[in-house]
C-alpha cells in the first residue's frame, strides 16, 4: 500500500509562487502515475496535473497551463507541483494521487486513482 504525504501549502498573495511536494512512503519497482488534484470550498475535486513515471507524458488542466509545472524525482519517491503567478481562484486544498500506470486510462479522472494524500491547503489573496 502506497501512502502519500503532501507539504508546501500556505497563504500567499496573487502573483506569488508556491511549491508543493508529495512524498510516497515506499519505493517500488512498479511504475506509478502521479497526479495533483484540488478542491475549492463547495466545489468538486478537479484535476490539475499528472505525470507518468518516466515523465514522458504530462498533462495539465487548461487553467494552470503556463503557470504550474509538475515534476518528479523517482529516487526520492517525490512529485512536485511548482505553482507560479498564483491567482485567488487557485485557492483550494491540493491533493496528491497515484496509481499504477497500467491501470489508468483517463489521467484526469479522480476515480482512476486508488492512493491519495491527506491534502495541503493553499490560499491566495487578491
ROPADO-828071 format. One record per residue: residue number from 1; residue in one letter; x, y, z of N, C-alpha, C, CB in turn. Coordinates in steps of 0.001 Angstrom, whole numbers. Glycine has a CB too. Example, Ala and Ser with C-alpha at 12.3 -4.5 7.8 and 13.67 -1.06 7.14 Angstrom:
BEGIN
<torvo nr="1" rest="A" n_x="13190" n_y="-5690" n_z="7800" ca_x="12300" ca_y="-4500" ca_z="7800" c_x="13200" c_y="-3300" c_z="7800" cb_x="11308" cb_y="-4473" cb_z="9046"/>
<torvo nr="2" rest="S" n_x="12850" n_y="-2250" n_z="7080" ca_x="13670" ca_y="-1060" ca_z="7140" c_x="12900" c_y="30" c_z="7870" cb_x="14084" cb_y="-598" cb_z="5725"/>
This chain:
BEGIN
<torvo nr="1" rest="X" n_x="837" n_y="-1183" n_z="0" ca_x="0" ca_y="0" ca_z="0" c_x="881" c_y="1245" c_z="0" cb_x="-951" cb_y="-1" cb_z="1214"/>
<torvo nr="2" rest="X" n_x="713" n_y="2072" n_z="-1000" ca_x="1485" ca_y="3310" ca_z="-1096" c_x="777" c_y="4398" c_z="-305" cb_x="1674" cb_y="3742" cb_z="-2579"/>
<torvo nr="3" rest="X" n_x="1512" n_y="5063" n_z="572" ca_x="954" ca_y="6204" ca_z="1311" c_x="1603" c_y="7480" c_z="811" cb_x="1167" cb_y="6046" cb_z="2846"/>
<torvo nr="4" rest="X" n_x="790" n_y="8523" n_z="670" ca_x="1250" ca_y="9788" ca_z="117" c_x="1099" c_y="10892" c_z="1148" cb_x="476" cb_y="10137" cb_z="-1162"/>
<torvo nr="5" rest="X" n_x="2069" n_y="11793" n_z="1169" ca_x="2033" ca_y="12889" ca_z="2124" c_x="2438" c_y="14180" c_z="1435" cb_x="2953" cb_y="12603" cb_z="3325"/>
<torvo nr="6" rest="X" n_x="1511" n_y="15153" n_z="1424" ca_x="1781" ca_y="16429" ca_z="778" c_x="2334" c_y="17444" c_z="1773" cb_x="513" cb_y="16970" cb_z="123"/>
<torvo nr="7" rest="X" n_x="3065" n_y="18414" n_z="1249" ca_x="3549" ca_y="19530" ca_z="2049" c_x="3782" c_y="20718" c_z="1128" cb_x="4852" cb_y="19154" cb_z="2818"/>
<torvo nr="8" rest="X" n_x="3935" n_y="21890" n_z="1720" ca_x="4272" ca_y="23072" ca_z="942" c_x="3169" c_y="24087" c_z="777" cb_x="4713" cb_y="22662" cb_z="-369"/>
<torvo nr="9" rest="X" n_x="1994" n_y="23800" n_z="1294" ca_x="905" ca_y="24748" ca_z="1159" c_x="1100" c_y="25969" c_z="2033" cb_x="-399" cb_y="24085" cb_z="1493"/>
<torvo nr="10" rest="X" n_x="264" n_y="26979" n_z="1811" ca_x="359" ca_y="28176" ca_z="2623" c_x="-528" c_y="29289" c_z="2123" cb_x="1769" cb_y="28647" cb_z="2675"/>
<torvo nr="11" rest="X" n_x="-379" n_y="30440" n_z="2762" ca_x="-1136" ca_y="31639" ca_z="2396" c_x="-194" c_y="32605" c_z="1676" cb_x="-1777" cb_y="32317" cb_z="3662"/>
<torvo nr="12" rest="X" n_x="-568" n_y="32957" n_z="443" ca_x="260" ca_y="33858" ca_z="-353" c_x="-632" c_y="34905" c_z="-1017" cb_x="1076" cb_y="33069" cb_z="-1419"/>
<torvo nr="13" rest="X" n_x="16" n_y="35859" n_z="-1655" ca_x="-718" ca_y="36879" ca_z="-2386" c_x="-733" c_y="36554" c_z="-3877" cb_x="-102" cb_y="38266" cb_z="-2142"/>
<torvo nr="14" rest="X" n_x="-1686" n_y="37136" n_z="-4559" ca_x="-1777" ca_y="36938" ca_z="-6007" c_x="-450" c_y="37313" c_z="-6664" cb_x="-2938" cb_y="37776" cb_z="-6607"/>
<torvo nr="15" rest="X" n_x="-12" n_y="36466" n_z="-7588" ca_x="1255" ca_y="36685" ca_z="-8262" c_x="2431" c_y="35961" c_z="-7639" cb_x="1543" cb_y="38122" cb_z="-8297"/>
<torvo nr="16" rest="X" n_x="2250" n_y="35480" n_z="-6427" ca_x="3323" ca_y="34753" ca_z="-5731" c_x="3429" c_y="33326" c_z="-6251" cb_x="3075" cb_y="34743" cb_z="-4208"/>
<torvo nr="17" rest="X" n_x="4423" n_y="32615" n_z="-5716" ca_x="4668" ca_y="31231" ca_z="-6091" c_x="4648" c_y="30323" c_z="-4869" cb_x="6001" cb_y="31105" cb_z="-6819"/>
<torvo nr="18" rest="X" n_x="4314" n_y="29066" n_z="-5105" ca_x="4398" ca_y="28030" ca_z="-4089" c_x="4879" c_y="26754" c_z="-4760" cb_x="3026" cb_y="27813" cb_z="-3376"/>
<torvo nr="19" rest="X" n_x="5562" n_y="25934" n_z="-3972" ca_x="5973" ca_y="24628" ca_z="-4467" c_x="5449" c_y="23563" c_z="-3523" cb_x="7516" cb_y="24537" cb_z="-4604"/>
<torvo nr="20" rest="X" n_x="4603" n_y="22701" n_z="-4064" ca_x="4070" ca_y="21591" ca_z="-3297" c_x="4921" c_y="20350" c_z="-3522" cb_x="2607" cb_y="21321" cb_z="-3675"/>
<torvo nr="21" rest="X" n_x="5022" n_y="19543" n_z="-2493" ca_x="5729" ca_y="18269" ca_z="-2591" c_x="4811" c_y="17145" c_z="-2140" cb_x="7025" cb_y="18286" cb_z="-1746"/>
<torvo nr="22" rest="X" n_x="5000" n_y="15994" n_z="-2729" ca_x="4238" ca_y="14810" ca_z="-2340" c_x="5216" c_y="13649" c_z="-2256" cb_x="3072" cb_y="14507" cb_z="-3355"/>
<torvo nr="23" rest="X" n_x="5406" n_y="13142" n_z="-1060" ca_x="6339" ca_y="12049" ca_z="-847" c_x="5588" c_y="10736" c_z="-700" cb_x="7205" cb_y="12312" cb_z="388"/>
<torvo nr="24" rest="X" n_x="6041" n_y="9732" n_z="-1417" ca_x="5461" ca_y="8398" ca_z="-1295" c_x="6195" c_y="7634" c_z="-200" cb_x="5531" cb_y="7631" cb_z="-2646"/>
<torvo nr="25" rest="X" n_x="5464" n_y="6742" n_z="444" ca_x="6008" ca_y="6083" ca_z="1633" c_x="7042" c_y="5027" c_z="1335" cb_x="4912" cb_y="5470" cb_z="2409"/>
<torvo nr="26" rest="X" n_x="7037" n_y="4513" n_z="113" ca_x="7956" ca_y="3420" ca_z="-171" c_x="8347" c_y="3428" c_z="-1623" cb_x="7340" cb_y="2082" cb_z="199"/>
<torvo nr="27" rest="X" n_x="9542" n_y="2948" n_z="-1836" ca_x="9997" ca_y="2820" ca_z="-3214" c_x="9442" c_y="1517" c_z="-3782" cb_x="11559" cb_y="2854" cb_z="-3302"/>
<torvo nr="28" rest="X" n_x="9045" n_y="1565" n_z="-5020" ca_x="8519" ca_y="378" ca_z="-5651" c_x="9057" c_y="272" c_z="-7061" cb_x="6994" cb_y="391" cb_z="-5652"/>
<torvo nr="29" rest="X" n_x="9207" n_y="-946" n_z="-7513" ca_x="9685" ca_y="-1130" ca_z="-8874" c_x="8576" c_y="-904" c_z="-9876" cb_x="10269" cb_y="-2517" cb_z="-9050"/>
<torvo nr="30" rest="X" n_x="7340" n_y="-836" n_z="-9380" ca_x="6214" ca_y="-597" ca_z="-10271" c_x="6182" c_y="865" c_z="-10689" cb_x="4892" cb_y="-994" cb_z="-9597"/>
<torvo nr="31" rest="X" n_x="5655" n_y="1095" n_z="-11855" ca_x="5585" ca_y="2454" ca_z="-12383" c_x="4237" c_y="3072" c_z="-12022" cb_x="5798" cb_y="2462" cb_z="-13919"/>
<torvo nr="32" rest="X" n_x="4315" n_y="4103" n_z="-11197" ca_x="3115" ca_y="4794" ca_z="-10756" c_x="2940" c_y="6110" c_z="-11498" cb_x="3165" cb_y="5038" cb_z="-9253"/>
<torvo nr="33" rest="X" n_x="1733" n_y="6327" n_z="-11968" ca_x="1326" ca_y="7632" ca_z="-12456" c_x="1034" c_y="8506" c_z="-11245" cb_x="83" cb_y="7531" cb_z="-13401"/>
<torvo nr="34" rest="X" n_x="1536" n_y="9739" n_z="-11254" ca_x="1312" ca_y="10657" ca_z="-10146" c_x="542" c_y="11868" c_z="-10647" cb_x="2651" cb_y="11086" cb_z="-9499"/>
<torvo nr="35" rest="X" n_x="-345" n_y="12358" n_z="-9793" ca_x="-1172" ca_y="13487" ca_z="-10210" c_x="-1464" c_y="14413" c_z="-9043" cb_x="-2476" cb_y="12995" cb_z="-10824"/>
<torvo nr="36" rest="X" n_x="-1847" n_y="15625" n_z="-9381" ca_x="-2343" ca_y="16599" ca_z="-8416" c_x="-3788" c_y="16942" c_z="-8778" cb_x="-1446" cb_y="17883" cb_z="-8393"/>
<torvo nr="37" rest="X" n_x="-4610" n_y="16963" n_z="-7748" ca_x="-5979" ca_y="17428" ca_z="-7853" c_x="-6156" c_y="18554" c_z="-6842" cb_x="-7003" cb_y="16265" cb_z="-7609"/>
<torvo nr="38" rest="X" n_x="-7242" n_y="19285" n_z="-6969" ca_x="-7550" ca_y="20318" ca_z="-5983" c_x="-9054" c_y="20410" c_z="-5783" cb_x="-6978" cb_y="21685" cb_z="-6420"/>
<torvo nr="39" rest="X" n_x="-9406" n_y="20871" n_z="-4601" ca_x="-10816" ca_y="21032" ca_z="-4276" c_x="-11025" c_y="22351" c_z="-3557" cb_x="-11322" cb_y="19859" cb_z="-3415"/>
<torvo nr="40" rest="X" n_x="-11749" n_y="23232" n_z="-4207" ca_x="-12093" ca_y="24520" ca_z="-3622" c_x="-13358" c_y="24354" c_z="-2781" cb_x="-12291" cb_y="25603" cb_z="-4726"/>
<torvo nr="41" rest="X" n_x="-13582" n_y="25256" n_z="-1834" ca_x="-14778" ca_y="25144" ca_z="-987" c_x="-16059" c_y="25092" c_z="-1807" cb_x="-14845" cb_y="26313" cb_z="-15"/>
<torvo nr="42" rest="X" n_x="-16880" n_y="24112" n_z="-1536" ca_x="-18155" ca_y="23986" ca_z="-2215" c_x="-18095" c_y="23463" c_z="-3630" cb_x="-18808" cb_y="25273" cb_z="-2228"/>
<torvo nr="43" rest="X" n_x="-16917" n_y="23024" n_z="-4054" ca_x="-16769" ca_y="22542" ca_z="-5430" c_x="-16270" c_y="21103" c_z="-5462" cb_x="-15809" cb_y="23444" cb_z="-6210"/>
<torvo nr="44" rest="X" n_x="-16404" n_y="20492" n_z="-6633" ca_x="-15904" ca_y="19136" ca_z="-6818" c_x="-14376" c_y="19143" c_z="-6892" cb_x="-16505" cb_y="18505" cb_z="-8093"/>
<torvo nr="45" rest="X" n_x="-13798" n_y="18012" n_z="-6526" ca_x="-12357" ca_y="17856" ca_z="-6690" c_x="-12044" c_y="17792" c_z="-8177" cb_x="-11837" cb_y="16584" cb_z="-5953"/>
<torvo nr="46" rest="X" n_x="-11064" n_y="18579" n_z="-8599" ca_x="-10750" ca_y="18659" ca_z="-10022" c_x="-9285" c_y="18353" c_z="-10292" cb_x="-11098" cb_y="20035" cb_z="-10560"/>
<torvo nr="47" rest="X" n_x="-9057" n_y="17866" n_z="-11484" ca_x="-7713" ca_y="17536" ca_z="-11935" c_x="-6895" c_y="18805" c_z="-12155" cb_x="-7768" cb_y="16705" cb_z="-13223"/>
<torvo nr="48" rest="X" n_x="-5606" n_y="18737" n_z="-11773" ca_x="-4695" ca_y="19846" ca_z="-12013" c_x="-3580" c_y="19444" c_z="-12980" cb_x="-4100" cb_y="20336" cb_z="-10694"/>
<torvo nr="49" rest="X" n_x="-2862" n_y="18365" n_z="-12655" ca_x="-1725" ca_y="17950" ca_z="-13480" c_x="-1385" c_y="16495" c_z="-13185" cb_x="-491" cb_y="18860" cb_z="-13228"/>
<torvo nr="50" rest="X" n_x="-729" n_y="15848" n_z="-14142" ca_x="-283" ca_y="14473" ca_z="-13937" c_x="997" c_y="14225" c_z="-14710" cb_x="-1372" cb_y="13471" cb_z="-14364"/>
<torvo nr="51" rest="X" n_x="1738" n_y="13224" n_z="-14249" ca_x="2962" ca_y="12835" ca_z="-14937" c_x="3138" c_y="11333" c_z="-14863" cb_x="4180" cb_y="13549" cb_z="-14336"/>
<torvo nr="52" rest="X" n_x="3569" n_y="10745" n_z="-15955" ca_x="3922" ca_y="9340" ca_z="-15952" c_x="5212" c_y="9125" c_z="-15168" cb_x="4065" cb_y="8817" cb_z="-17387"/>
<torvo nr="53" rest="X" n_x="5545" n_y="7870" n_z="-14933" ca_x="6749" ca_y="7552" ca_z="-14149" c_x="8001" c_y="8122" c_z="-14811" cb_x="6893" cb_y="6026" cb_z="-13979"/>
<torvo nr="54" rest="X" n_x="8076" n_y="8016" n_z="-16110" ca_x="9257" ca_y="8499" ca_z="-16820" c_x="9194" c_y="9992" c_z="-17130" cb_x="9431" cb_y="7728" cb_z="-18102"/>
<torvo nr="55" rest="X" n_x="8004" n_y="10578" n_z="-16959" ca_x="7849" ca_y="11987" ca_z="-17296" c_x="7654" c_y="12243" c_z="-18777" cb_x="9034" cb_y="12744" cb_z="-16824"/>
<torvo nr="56" rest="X" n_x="7414" n_y="11170" n_z="-19541" ca_x="7280" ca_y="11351" ca_z="-20981" c_x="5896" c_y="11841" c_z="-21381" cb_x="7582" cb_y="10058" cb_z="-21690"/>
<torvo nr="57" rest="X" n_x="4967" n_y="11756" n_z="-20467" ca_x="3634" ca_y="12266" ca_z="-20750" c_x="3145" c_y="13064" c_z="-19553" cb_x="2655" cb_y="11112" cb_z="-21083"/>
<torvo nr="58" rest="X" n_x="2949" n_y="14343" n_z="-19785" ca_x="2496" ca_y="15253" ca_z="-18734" c_x="1246" c_y="15958" c_z="-19208" cb_x="3599" cb_y="16279" cb_z="-18358"/>
<torvo nr="59" rest="X" n_x="282" n_y="16054" n_z="-18314" ca_x="-988" ca_y="16688" ca_z="-18625" c_x="-1268" c_y="17810" c_z="-17628" cb_x="-2131" cb_y="15653" cb_z="-18613"/>
<torvo nr="60" rest="X" n_x="-1926" n_y="18870" n_z="-18113" ca_x="-2352" ca_y="19969" ca_z="-17255" c_x="-3790" c_y="20332" c_z="-17595" cb_x="-1418" cb_y="21201" cb_z="-17415"/>
<torvo nr="61" rest="X" n_x="-4508" n_y="20787" n_z="-16603" ca_x="-5788" ca_y="21391" ca_z="-16904" c_x="-5531" c_y="22774" c_z="-17507" cb_x="-6684" cb_y="21482" cb_z="-15627"/>
<torvo nr="62" rest="X" n_x="-6435" n_y="23231" n_z="-18332" ca_x="-6193" ca_y="24455" ca_z="-19104" c_x="-5909" c_y="25668" c_z="-18218" cb_x="-7387" cb_y="24747" cb_z="-19991"/>
<torvo nr="63" rest="X" n_x="-6565" n_y="25753" n_z="-17085" ca_x="-6459" ca_y="26961" ca_z="-16270" c_x="-5083" c_y="27155" c_z="-15632" cb_x="-7499" cb_y="26929" cb_z="-15196"/>
<torvo nr="64" rest="X" n_x="-4248" n_y="26107" n_z="-15627" ca_x="-2928" ca_y="26233" ca_z="-14998" c_x="-1792" c_y="26152" c_z="-16004" cb_x="-2748" cb_y="25158" cb_z="-13950"/>
<torvo nr="65" rest="X" n_x="-2105" n_y="25886" n_z="-17245" ca_x="-1049" ca_y="25790" ca_z="-18261" c_x="-265" c_y="27083" c_z="-18348" cb_x="-1642" cb_y="25447" cb_z="-19630"/>
<torvo nr="66" rest="X" n_x="1060" n_y="26942" n_z="-18369" ca_x="1928" ca_y="28108" ca_z="-18431" c_x="2255" c_y="28697" c_z="-17070" cb_x="1299" cb_y="29151" cb_z="-19278"/>
<torvo nr="67" rest="X" n_x="1548" n_y="28247" n_z="-16024" ca_x="1805" ca_y="28760" ca_z="-14668" c_x="2295" c_y="27666" c_z="-13721" cb_x="537" cb_y="29399" cb_z="-14100"/>
<torvo nr="68" rest="X" n_x="1785" n_y="26467" n_z="-13882" ca_x="2137" ca_y="25347" ca_z="-13000" c_x="3038" c_y="24365" c_z="-13753" cb_x="853" cb_y="24625" cb_z="-12478"/>
<torvo nr="69" rest="X" n_x="3944" n_y="23733" n_z="-13000" ca_x="4806" ca_y="22707" ca_z="-13567" c_x="4862" c_y="21511" c_z="-12624" cb_x="6225" cb_y="23262" cb_z="-13831"/>
<torvo nr="70" rest="X" n_x="4539" n_y="20345" n_z="-13157" ca_x="4648" ca_y="19121" ca_z="-12373" c_x="5962" c_y="18435" c_z="-12724" cb_x="3434" cb_y="18174" cb_z="-12632"/>
<torvo nr="71" rest="X" n_x="6610" n_y="17876" n_z="-11719" ca_x="7861" ca_y="17145" ca_z="-11949" c_x="7980" c_y="16067" c_z="-10887" cb_x="9105" cb_y="18103" cb_z="-11918"/>
<torvo nr="72" rest="X" n_x="8910" n_y="15160" n_z="-11075" ca_x="9075" ca_y="14093" ca_z="-10091" c_x="10532" c_y="13684" c_z="-10004" cb_x="8201" cb_y="12880" cb_z="-10446"/>
<torvo nr="73" rest="X" n_x="10893" n_y="13202" n_z="-8836" ca_x="12225" ca_y="12647" ca_z="-8595" c_x="11999" c_y="11233" c_z="-8085" cb_x="13071" cb_y="13523" cb_z="-7564"/>
<torvo nr="74" rest="X" n_x="12158" n_y="10261" n_z="-8943" ca_x="11855" ca_y="8878" ca_z="-8578" c_x="12851" c_y="8318" c_z="-7560" cb_x="11845" cb_y="8003" cb_z="-9823"/>
<torvo nr="75" rest="X" n_x="14035" n_y="8888" n_z="-7496" ca_x="14994" ca_y="8436" ca_z="-6481" c_x="14521" c_y="8805" c_z="-5088" cb_x="16380" cb_y="9038" cb_z="-6739"/>
<torvo nr="76" rest="X" n_x="13782" n_y="9909" n_z="-5000" ca_x="13261" ca_y="10375" ca_z="-3716" c_x="11797" c_y="10015" c_z="-3517" cb_x="13434" cb_y="11870" cb_z="-3600"/>
<torvo nr="77" rest="X" n_x="11218" n_y="9321" n_z="-4498" ca_x="9793" ca_y="8965" ca_z="-4427" c_x="8925" c_y="10200" c_z="-4203" cb_x="9551" cb_y="7946" cb_z="-3302"/>
<torvo nr="78" rest="X" n_x="9243" n_y="11272" n_z="-4870" ca_x="8572" ca_y="12540" ca_z="-4628" c_x="8133" c_y="13180" c_z="-5936" cb_x="9486" cb_y="13489" cb_z="-3857"/>
<torvo nr="79" rest="X" n_x="6935" n_y="13752" n_z="-5923" ca_x="6443" ca_y="14528" ca_z="-7047" c_x="6208" c_y="15959" c_z="-6564" cb_x="5136" cb_y="13902" cb_z="-7642"/>
<torvo nr="80" rest="X" n_x="6443" n_y="16913" n_z="-7449" ca_x="6356" ca_y="18323" ca_z="-7099" c_x="5340" c_y="19032" c_z="-7985" cb_x="7728" cb_y="18993" cb_z="-7220"/>
<torvo nr="81" rest="X" n_x="4807" n_y="20112" n_z="-7446" ca_x="3974" ca_y="21000" ca_z="-8243" c_x="4452" c_y="22422" c_z="-7983" cb_x="2447" cb_y="20831" cb_z="-7899"/>
<torvo nr="82" rest="X" n_x="5146" n_y="22975" n_z="-8961" ca_x="5591" ca_y="24360" ca_z="-8882" c_x="4470" c_y="25247" c_z="-9410" cb_x="6919" cb_y="24583" cb_z="-9686"/>
<torvo nr="83" rest="X" n_x="3998" n_y="26145" n_z="-8579" ca_x="2874" ca_y="26997" ca_z="-8934" c_x="3338" c_y="28444" c_z="-8946" cb_x="1691" cb_y="26802" cb_z="-7950"/>
<torvo nr="84" rest="X" n_x="3327" n_y="29051" n_z="-10117" ca_x="3747" ca_y="30436" ca_z="-10279" c_x="2560" c_y="31319" c_z="-10650" cb_x="4843" cb_y="30542" cb_z="-11344"/>
<torvo nr="85" rest="X" n_x="2729" n_y="32602" n_z="-10427" ca_x="1689" ca_y="33570" ca_z="-10788" c_x="327" c_y="33129" c_z="-10255" cb_x="1628" cb_y="33749" cb_z="-12317"/>
<torvo nr="86" rest="X" n_x="280" n_y="32829" n_z="-8983" ca_x="-949" ca_y="32312" ca_z="-8380" c_x="-2060" c_y="33348" c_z="-8402" cb_x="-689" cb_y="31864" cb_z="-6949"/>
<torvo nr="87" rest="X" n_x="-3262" n_y="32831" n_z="-8532" ca_x="-4470" ca_y="33664" ca_z="-8587" c_x="-5399" c_y="33279" c_z="-7440" cb_x="-5197" cb_y="33509" cb_z="-9962"/>
<torvo nr="88" rest="X" n_x="-6281" n_y="34167" n_z="-7040" ca_x="-7234" ca_y="33815" ca_z="-5979" c_x="-8035" c_y="32558" c_z="-6298" cb_x="-8186" cb_y="34966" cb_z="-5737"/>
<torvo nr="89" rest="X" n_x="-8344" n_y="32336" n_z="-7557" ca_x="-9114" ca_y="31144" ca_z="-7933" c_x="-8317" c_y="29850" c_z="-7814" cb_x="-9616" cb_y="31287" cb_z="-9344"/>
<torvo nr="90" rest="X" n_x="-7027" n_y="29950" n_z="-7511" ca_x="-6227" ca_y="28750" ca_z="-7244" c_x="-6362" c_y="28291" c_z="-5799" cb_x="-4759" cb_y="29012" cb_z="-7566"/>
<torvo nr="91" rest="X" n_x="-7050" n_y="29067" n_z="-4983" ca_x="-7259" ca_y="28694" ca_z="-3585" c_x="-8022" c_y="27380" c_z="-3492" cb_x="-8015" cb_y="29803" cb_z="-2835"/>
<torvo nr="92" rest="X" n_x="-7445" n_y="26413" n_z="-2802" ca_x="-8049" ca_y="25088" ca_z="-2703" c_x="-7201" c_y="24225" c_z="-1779" cb_x="-8186" cb_y="24428" cb_z="-4106"/>
<torvo nr="93" rest="X" n_x="-7743" n_y="23068" n_z="-1457" ca_x="-6933" ca_y="22014" ca_z="-863" c_x="-6368" c_y="21195" c_z="-2017" cb_x="-7770" cb_y="21119" cb_z="138"/>
<torvo nr="94" rest="X" n_x="-5077" n_y="21027" n_z="-2037" ca_x="-4404" ca_y="20300" ca_z="-3108" c_x="-4072" c_y="18885" c_z="-2635" cb_x="-3119" cb_y="21044" cb_z="-3557"/>
<torvo nr="95" rest="X" n_x="-4455" n_y="17921" n_z="-3460" ca_x="-4265" ca_y="16514" ca_z="-3141" c_x="-3327" c_y="15854" c_z="-4148" cb_x="-5613" cb_y="15786" cb_z="-3111"/>
<torvo nr="96" rest="X" n_x="-2476" n_y="15017" n_z="-3634" ca_x="-1636" ca_y="14178" ca_z="-4462" c_x="-2330" c_y="12825" c_z="-4639" cb_x="-218" cb_y="14011" cb_z="-3834"/>
<torvo nr="97" rest="X" n_x="-2222" n_y="12260" n_z="-5823" ca_x="-2842" ca_y="10965" ca_z="-6104" c_x="-1882" c_y="10105" c_z="-6912" cb_x="-4182" cb_y="11144" cb_z="-6862"/>
<torvo nr="98" rest="X" n_x="-2062" n_y="8789" n_z="-6787" ca_x="-1187" ca_y="7869" ca_z="-7507" c_x="-1912" c_y="6575" c_z="-7832" cb_x="72" cb_y="7577" cb_z="-6691"/>
<torvo nr="99" rest="X" n_x="-1524" n_y="5980" n_z="-8924" ca_x="-1966" ca_y="4634" ca_z="-9261" c_x="-1017" c_y="4078" c_z="-10308" cb_x="-3441" cb_y="4627" cb_z="-9773"/>
<torvo nr="100" rest="X" n_x="-1047" n_y="2774" n_z="-10461" ca_x="-201" ca_y="2134" ca_z="-11452" c_x="-562" c_y="2633" c_z="-12842" cb_x="-332" cb_y="608" cb_z="-11374"/>
<torvo nr="101" rest="X" n_x="452" n_y="2944" n_z="-13612" ca_x="192" ca_y="3477" ca_z="-14955" c_x="-666" c_y="2544" c_z="-15780" cb_x="1494" cb_y="3738" cb_z="-15680"/>
<torvo nr="102" rest="X" n_x="-436" n_y="1263" n_z="-15645" ca_x="-1172" ca_y="315" ca_z="-16490" c_x="-2651" c_y="259" c_z="-16136" cb_x="-567" cb_y="-1072" cb_z="-16368"/>
<torvo nr="103" rest="X" n_x="-3011" n_y="797" n_z="-14947" ca_x="-4410" ca_y="762" ca_z="-14516" c_x="-5187" c_y="2001" c_z="-14918" cb_x="-4482" cb_y="595" cb_z="-13028"/>
<torvo nr="104" rest="X" n_x="-4490" n_y="3028" n_z="-15366" ca_x="-5138" ca_y="4322" ca_z="-15599" c_x="-5390" c_y="4541" c_z="-17082" cb_x="-4280" cb_y="5464" cb_z="-15036"/>
<torvo nr="105" rest="X" n_x="-6630" n_y="4856" n_z="-17401" ca_x="-6994" ca_y="5169" ca_z="-18782" c_x="-7118" c_y="6684" c_z="-18954" cb_x="-8321" cb_y="4464" cb_z="-19175"/>
<torvo nr="106" rest="X" n_x="-7880" n_y="7298" n_z="-18056" ca_x="-8102" ca_y="8745" ca_z="-18121" c_x="-7311" c_y="9403" c_z="-16993" cb_x="-9632" cb_y="9095" cb_z="-18014"/>
<torvo nr="107" rest="X" n_x="-6225" n_y="10066" n_z="-17335" ca_x="-5348" ca_y="10668" ca_z="-16321" c_x="-6050" c_y="11748" c_z="-15513" cb_x="-4118" cb_y="11253" cb_z="-16980"/>
<torvo nr="108" rest="X" n_x="-7099" n_y="12316" n_z="-16067" ca_x="-7749" ca_y="13454" ca_z="-15416" c_x="-8888" c_y="13050" c_z="-14491" cb_x="-8270" cb_y="14399" cb_z="-16455"/>
<torvo nr="109" rest="X" n_x="-9231" n_y="11779" n_z="-14475" ca_x="-10390" ca_y="11324" ca_z="-13707" c_x="-9986" c_y="10870" c_z="-12313" cb_x="-11102" cb_y="10189" cb_z="-14438"/>
<torvo nr="110" rest="X" n_x="-10609" n_y="11457" n_z="-11307" ca_x="-10217" ca_y="11120" ca_z="-9934" c_x="-10554" c_y="9681" c_z="-9578" cb_x="-10895" cb_y="12058" cb_z="-8952"/>
<torvo nr="111" rest="X" n_x="-11543" n_y="9087" n_z="-10194" ca_x="-11904" ca_y="7712" ca_z="-9862" c_x="-10845" c_y="6707" c_z="-10320" cb_x="-13242" cb_y="7366" cb_z="-10486"/>
<torvo nr="112" rest="X" n_x="-9908" n_y="7153" n_z="-11145" ca_x="-8854" ca_y="6265" ca_z="-11637" c_x="-7766" c_y="6018" c_z="-10594" cb_x="-8233" cb_y="6847" cb_z="-12891"/>
<torvo nr="113" rest="X" n_x="-7725" n_y="6823" n_z="-9550" ca_x="-6621" ca_y="6783" ca_z="-8603" c_x="-7050" c_y="6138" c_z="-7290" cb_x="-6087" cb_y="8190" cb_z="-8349"/>
<torvo nr="114" rest="X" n_x="-6309" n_y="5165" n_z="-6844" ca_x="-6615" ca_y="4468" ca_z="-5591" c_x="-5886" c_y="5041" c_z="-4384" cb_x="-6274" cb_y="3014" cb_z="-5726"/>
<torvo nr="115" rest="X" n_x="-4801" n_y="5778" n_z="-4609" ca_x="-3989" ca_y="6248" ca_z="-3497" c_x="-4027" c_y="7776" c_z="-3441" cb_x="-2532" cb_y="5740" cb_z="-3630"/>
<torvo nr="116" rest="X" n_x="-4319" n_y="8302" n_z="-2252" ca_x="-4474" ca_y="9749" ca_z="-2070" c_x="-3747" c_y="10219" c_z="-818" cb_x="-5960" cb_y="10127" cb_z="-1987"/>
<torvo nr="117" rest="X" n_x="-3226" n_y="11434" n_z="-888" ca_x="-2698" ca_y="12068" ca_z="294" c_x="-3804" c_y="12745" c_z="1084" cb_x="-1626" cb_y="13066" cb_z="-78"/>
<torvo nr="118" rest="X" n_x="-3419" n_y="13356" n_z="2192" ca_x="-4400" ca_y="13981" ca_z="3077" c_x="-4746" c_y="15399" c_z="2642" cb_x="-3881" cb_y="13995" cb_z="4501"/>
<torvo nr="119" rest="X" n_x="-3945" n_y="15959" n_z="1737" ca_x="-4213" ca_y="17296" ca_z="1221" c_x="-3430" c_y="18372" c_z="1938" cb_x="-5671" cb_y="17597" cb_z="1318"/>
<torvo nr="120" rest="X" n_x="-3161" n_y="19444" n_z="1206" ca_x="-2494" ca_y="20603" ca_z="1772" c_x="-3225" c_y="21858" c_z="1295" cb_x="-984" cb_y="20638" cb_z="1369"/>
<torvo nr="121" rest="X" n_x="-3466" n_y="22780" n_z="2212" ca_x="-4273" ca_y="23955" ca_z="1912" c_x="-3422" c_y="25067" c_z="1320" cb_x="-4981" cb_y="24448" cb_z="3167"/>
<torvo nr="122" rest="X" n_x="-3888" n_y="25593" n_z="194" ca_x="-3293" ca_y="26780" ca_z="-393" c_x="-4350" c_y="27869" c_z="-445" cb_x="-2721" cb_y="26486" cb_z="-1808"/>
<torvo nr="123" rest="X" n_x="-3964" n_y="29065" n_z="-37" ca_x="-4882" ca_y="30191" ca_z="-90" c_x="-4174" c_y="31372" c_z="-742" cb_x="-5394" cb_y="30563" cb_z="1329"/>
<torvo nr="124" rest="X" n_x="-4819" n_y="31947" n_z="-1720" ca_x="-4233" ca_y="33063" ca_z="-2465" c_x="-5127" c_y="34277" c_z="-2289" cb_x="-4059" cb_y="32713" cb_z="-3980"/>
<torvo nr="125" rest="X" n_x="-4573" n_y="35328" n_z="-1708" ca_x="-5351" ca_y="36544" ca_z="-1501" c_x="-5106" c_y="37515" c_z="-2652" cb_x="-4993" cb_y="37201" cb_z="-147"/>
<torvo nr="126" rest="X" n_x="-6105" n_y="38325" n_z="-2915" ca_x="-6010" ca_y="39265" ca_z="-4041" c_x="-5342" c_y="40563" c_z="-3629" cb_x="-7395" cb_y="39559" cb_z="-4608"/>
